[in-house]
Amino acid sequence: MCKVNTYLSRLTGKLLGDGCITKQQGRKPRFQFIHRKEDLQWSNYCYESLRNFIPLNPPKYKKTIDPRLKMGMSESYIVQSKTSTAITSLERSWYVNRKKRLPFDFITCYLDAEALAWWYQDDGHLKKCQNMPRKIILSTDSFSKEENAFLQHILQVKFNLSFKIDRQNRLILYDQVQMNYFLRLVGPYMQPCMKRKTLDGNSPSEEPIFPRRTTVYLPEHILLVKPTQEINHSLRYTNKIISQLESRDSYLQFYQANIKHLKQLKELRGYQIVISGENGRNLQLIKQLIGWNQSQVAYWCFENG
């Protein structure tokens, strides 16, 4: 049996996403969510993961006639609850005069990695190219600017994720390193039916292993006399980085320990060098795993070798 906090975290993700609480005049509130027919497995998973905490009915097929659509209709599955004291309590927290209002204190308490994963699977989108993330979107356009500013802040405080707010009032993540971290963070909670929102199962990048001749940028306080020799020598510590990226727990710890350090890279000096084959392969692997470029890796090796 899951702890109450686990259920409340899942419901937080659901209510930030496609979940809502309906209430007819004179009746008690009910929790519900609707997903398109293609996401029936996700509907079933959410139903099974919540039904021991709130009294849910199984997913029910629904067809809606809509002439605006190419097929003239939409097909979905709806999950709706019976009434319960837990849902009544949630409705008081999440709604003001029957309009959804984000409860900042509630979200601060219950937004964890699993809640973030549920939210992402409901209302998130991953744009990728050659198995590399290019953009992560959380569709928050239905929330107010104040609410999105809060979400932006809490994602930064809790997870060290620097989302931006675009012109459509959505939360967007562009940073390569942070996108890789985000996907690793939510990974254990991603369901197979949401494969389109992960990098798993895609063919690896077909880019060349690594260019032998390249430019590495390092802070000016690192003075090199023989750049090719000294940088290649420092890159022998890339195996140390790779070992820390193998498991999810060590990956998350490595990110938290180094993200602020790398953001301080300023006043850089460029060195044109030739990178050895083994170092090049390690650099490419690190780029795929965490998104670091060759200069960031080289800097870490000089500072931590």
C-alpha positions as CSV (number, residue, x, y, z in Angstrom):
1,M,0.0,0.0,0.0
2,C,1.4,3.4,-1.0
3,K,1.7,6.2,1.6
4,V,-0.8,9.0,1.5
5,N,2.0,11.5,0.4
6,T,2.6,9.3,-2.7
7,Y,-1.0,9.5,-3.8
8,L,-1.1,13.2,-3.2
9,S,2.1,13.7,-5.3
10,R,0.5,11.7,-8.2
11,L,-2.7,13.8,-7.9
12,T,-0.6,17.0,-7.9
13,G,0.9,15.9,-11.2
14,K,-2.5,15.0,-12.5
15,L,-4.1,18.2,-11.5
16,L,-1.3,20.2,-13.0
17,G,-1.9,18.2,-16.2
18,D,-5.2,16.8,-17.5
19,G,-7.0,16.1,-14.2
20,C,-9.8,18.3,-12.9
21,I,-12.5,18.2,-10.2
22,T,-16.1,18.6,-11.4
23,K,-19.0,19.7,-9.2
24,Q,-22.6,19.8,-10.0
25,Q,-25.0,22.2,-8.1
26,G,-26.0,20.7,-4.8
27,R,-23.7,17.7,-5.2
28,K,-20.2,16.7,-3.9
29,P,-17.2,17.1,-6.2
30,R,-15.8,14.3,-8.3
31,F,-12.3,13.9,-9.8
32,Q,-11.9,13.1,-13.5
33,F,-9.4,13.0,-16.4
34,I,-9.8,12.3,-20.1
35,H,-7.1,11.0,-22.5
36,R,-7.3,10.3,-26.2
37,K,-8.0,6.8,-27.3
38,E,-4.4,6.2,-28.3
39,D,-3.3,6.8,-24.6
40,L,-5.6,4.2,-23.1
41,Q,-2.7,2.4,-21.4
42,W,-1.8,5.7,-19.7
43,S,-5.4,6.1,-18.5
44,N,-5.4,2.5,-17.2
45,Y,-2.1,3.1,-15.4
46,C,-3.3,6.3,-13.7
47,Y,-6.6,4.5,-12.7
48,E,-4.7,1.6,-11.2
49,S,-2.2,3.9,-9.4
50,L,-5.0,6.0,-7.8
51,R,-8.0,3.8,-7.2
52,N,-6.8,2.6,-3.8
53,F,-6.9,6.2,-2.5
54,I,-9.9,7.7,-4.3
55,P,-12.9,5.7,-5.6
56,L,-12.4,5.7,-9.3
57,N,-14.4,4.1,-12.0
58,P,-12.5,2.3,-14.8
59,P,-11.7,4.1,-18.1
60,K,-14.9,4.5,-20.2
61,Y,-14.9,5.0,-23.9
62,K,-16.3,8.3,-25.2
63,K,-16.9,9.4,-28.7
64,T,-17.5,13.1,-29.4
65,I,-18.9,14.4,-32.7
66,D,-16.9,17.4,-33.9
67,P,-17.2,18.6,-37.5
68,R,-14.0,20.7,-37.1
69,L,-11.9,17.5,-37.0
70,K,-10.7,15.7,-40.1
71,M,-12.6,12.5,-39.0
72,G,-15.6,14.4,-37.8
73,M,-15.2,13.1,-34.3
74,S,-12.8,12.4,-31.5
75,E,-12.3,9.3,-29.4
76,S,-11.2,9.2,-25.8
77,Y,-11.4,7.5,-22.5
78,I,-12.7,9.2,-19.4
79,V,-12.0,8.2,-15.8
80,Q,-14.4,9.7,-13.2
81,S,-14.6,9.1,-9.5
82,K,-17.3,8.7,-7.0
83,T,-17.5,11.2,-4.2
84,S,-15.1,11.0,-1.2
85,T,-13.8,13.2,1.6
86,A,-10.3,13.2,0.0
87,I,-11.7,14.7,-3.3
88,T,-13.8,17.2,-1.3
89,S,-10.6,18.3,0.4
90,L,-8.7,18.5,-2.9
91,E,-11.5,20.6,-4.4
92,R,-11.2,23.1,-1.5
93,S,-7.4,23.4,-2.1
94,W,-7.4,23.6,-5.9
95,Y,-10.6,25.6,-6.7
96,V,-11.9,29.0,-5.8
97,N,-15.5,29.7,-6.8
98,R,-15.3,26.7,-9.1
99,K,-12.3,28.0,-11.0
100,K,-9.0,26.1,-10.8
101,R,-6.4,28.1,-8.8
102,L,-3.0,26.6,-8.2
103,P,-2.5,26.0,-4.4
104,F,1.1,27.2,-4.0
105,D,1.7,25.6,-0.6
106,F,0.1,22.3,-1.6
107,I,2.3,22.1,-4.8
108,T,5.4,23.1,-2.9
109,C,4.8,20.2,-0.5
110,Y,3.9,17.5,-3.0
111,L,5.7,18.3,-6.2
112,D,8.4,15.6,-6.4
113,A,10.0,13.6,-9.3
114,E,7.0,11.3,-9.7
115,A,4.5,14.3,-9.7
116,L,6.7,16.0,-12.3
117,A,6.7,12.8,-14.4
118,W,2.9,12.5,-14.2
119,W,2.5,16.2,-15.2
120,Y,5.0,15.7,-18.1
121,Q,3.2,12.6,-19.4
122,D,-0.1,14.5,-19.3
123,D,0.8,17.9,-20.7
124,G,4.5,17.6,-21.7
125,H,6.1,17.5,-25.1
126,L,9.7,16.5,-26.2
127,K,11.1,17.8,-29.4
128,K,14.2,15.7,-30.4
129,C,16.5,15.2,-33.3
130,Q,18.8,12.2,-33.8
131,N,18.0,11.0,-30.3
132,M,19.1,14.3,-28.7
133,P,16.6,16.5,-26.9
134,R,16.0,19.9,-28.5
135,K,13.2,21.3,-26.4
136,I,10.9,20.2,-23.5
137,I,7.5,21.9,-23.2
138,L,5.0,21.9,-20.3
139,S,1.7,23.2,-21.6
140,T,0.8,25.7,-18.9
141,D,-1.1,28.2,-21.1
142,S,-4.3,27.7,-19.1
143,F,-2.6,29.1,-16.0
144,S,-2.2,32.7,-15.1
145,K,1.2,34.5,-15.5
146,E,1.5,34.6,-11.7
147,E,0.9,30.9,-11.5
148,N,3.4,30.1,-14.2
149,A,6.0,32.4,-12.5
150,F,5.4,30.3,-9.3
151,L,5.8,27.0,-11.3
152,Q,9.0,28.4,-12.9
153,H,10.3,29.2,-9.4
154,I,9.4,25.9,-7.8
155,L,11.0,23.9,-10.6
156,Q,14.2,25.9,-10.1
157,V,14.2,25.5,-6.3
158,K,13.3,21.8,-6.2
159,F,15.1,20.4,-9.2
160,N,17.6,23.1,-10.4
161,L,15.7,23.3,-13.7
162,S,15.6,26.7,-15.4
163,F,12.4,26.8,-17.4
164,K,11.6,29.8,-19.5
165,I,8.1,31.2,-20.2
166,D,7.3,31.6,-23.9
167,R,4.9,33.9,-25.7
168,Q,2.2,31.3,-25.5
169,N,2.5,31.2,-21.7
170,R,4.1,27.7,-21.7
171,L,7.1,26.5,-19.7
172,I,10.0,25.7,-22.0
173,L,13.4,24.1,-21.3
174,Y,16.1,24.6,-23.9
175,D,19.4,23.9,-22.1
176,Q,20.9,20.6,-23.3
177,V,22.3,19.6,-19.9
178,Q,19.1,20.4,-18.1
179,M,17.0,18.5,-20.6
180,N,19.1,15.4,-20.2
181,Y,18.8,15.7,-16.5
182,F,15.0,16.2,-16.7
183,L,14.6,13.0,-18.7
184,R,16.8,11.1,-16.3
185,L,14.9,12.5,-13.3
186,V,11.4,11.4,-14.5
187,G,12.7,8.2,-16.2
188,P,11.6,5.7,-13.5
189,Y,8.0,6.9,-13.7
190,M,7.7,7.0,-17.5
191,Q,5.3,4.4,-18.9
192,P,6.0,2.5,-22.1
193,C,3.0,4.0,-23.8
194,M,4.7,7.4,-23.4
195,K,7.8,6.4,-25.3
196,R,7.3,9.4,-27.6
197,K,8.3,11.6,-24.6
198,T,11.5,9.8,-23.9
199,L,14.8,9.0,-25.7
200,D,14.6,5.3,-24.9
201,G,14.1,3.0,-27.9
202,N,15.3,5.4,-30.5
203,S,18.3,4.7,-32.7
204,P,21.5,6.3,-31.5
205,S,22.8,9.4,-33.1
206,E,24.6,8.8,-36.5
207,E,26.9,11.8,-36.0
208,P,30.6,11.1,-36.3
209,I,32.2,9.8,-33.1
210,F,34.1,13.1,-32.7
211,P,36.2,15.5,-34.9
212,R,39.9,14.9,-34.2
213,R,40.7,18.6,-34.8
214,T,38.6,21.0,-32.8
215,T,38.6,24.0,-30.5
216,V,38.3,23.8,-26.7
217,Y,37.5,26.8,-24.6
218,L,38.8,27.1,-21.1
219,P,38.9,29.8,-18.4
220,E,41.8,32.2,-18.7
221,H,43.3,31.1,-15.3
222,I,44.1,27.7,-16.9
223,L,47.3,28.5,-18.8
224,L,48.5,25.9,-21.3
225,V,51.9,25.7,-23.0
226,K,51.2,22.5,-25.1
227,P,47.4,22.5,-25.5
228,T,47.0,19.3,-27.4
229,Q,49.2,17.3,-25.0
230,E,47.9,18.9,-21.8
231,I,44.2,18.7,-22.7
232,N,44.4,15.1,-23.9
233,H,46.2,14.3,-20.7
234,S,43.4,15.8,-18.6
235,L,40.7,14.1,-20.6
236,R,41.9,10.7,-19.2
237,Y,39.5,11.6,-16.3
238,T,36.5,11.3,-18.6
239,N,36.1,7.7,-17.5
240,K,35.5,9.1,-14.0
241,I,32.6,11.2,-15.3
242,I,31.1,8.3,-17.3
243,S,31.2,6.1,-14.2
244,Q,29.1,8.7,-12.3
245,L,26.5,8.8,-15.1
246,E,25.8,5.1,-15.2
247,S,23.2,4.9,-12.5
248,R,20.3,7.3,-12.0
249,D,21.1,8.1,-8.4
250,S,24.8,9.0,-9.1
251,Y,23.7,10.9,-12.3
252,L,21.3,13.1,-10.3
253,Q,24.0,13.7,-7.6
254,F,26.6,14.5,-10.2
255,Y,24.2,17.0,-11.9
256,Q,23.4,18.8,-8.6
257,A,27.0,19.0,-7.6
258,N,28.2,20.5,-10.9
259,I,25.5,22.5,-12.5
260,K,26.2,25.8,-10.7
261,H,30.0,25.3,-11.1
262,L,29.7,25.0,-14.9
263,K,27.4,28.0,-15.2
264,Q,30.3,30.2,-13.9
265,L,32.5,29.5,-17.0
266,K,33.4,33.0,-18.2
267,E,36.4,34.8,-19.9
268,L,37.3,31.8,-22.0
269,R,40.4,31.3,-24.1
270,G,40.2,29.0,-27.2
271,Y,42.8,26.3,-27.9
272,Q,42.9,24.6,-31.3
273,I,43.9,21.0,-30.6
274,V,43.8,17.4,-31.9
275,I,41.8,15.1,-29.7
276,S,42.8,11.4,-29.5
277,G,40.4,8.7,-30.6
278,E,39.7,7.3,-27.1
279,N,39.1,10.8,-25.6
280,G,36.9,11.7,-28.6
281,R,34.7,8.6,-28.0
282,N,34.4,9.4,-24.3
283,L,33.5,13.0,-25.1
284,Q,30.8,11.9,-27.5
285,L,29.4,9.5,-24.9
286,I,29.3,12.2,-22.2
287,K,27.5,14.5,-24.6
288,Q,24.8,11.9,-25.2
289,L,24.4,11.1,-21.6
290,I,24.4,14.5,-20.0
291,G,24.7,17.1,-22.8
292,W,28.1,18.6,-21.8
293,N,30.2,19.9,-24.6
294,Q,33.9,19.2,-25.0
295,S,34.9,22.5,-23.2
296,Q,32.7,21.8,-20.2
297,V,34.2,18.3,-19.9
298,A,37.8,19.5,-20.3
299,Y,37.2,22.2,-17.6
300,W,35.8,19.6,-15.2
301,C,38.8,17.3,-15.8
302,F,41.3,20.1,-15.1
303,E,39.4,21.1,-11.9
304,N,38.7,17.6,-10.6
305,G,41.5,15.4,-12.0
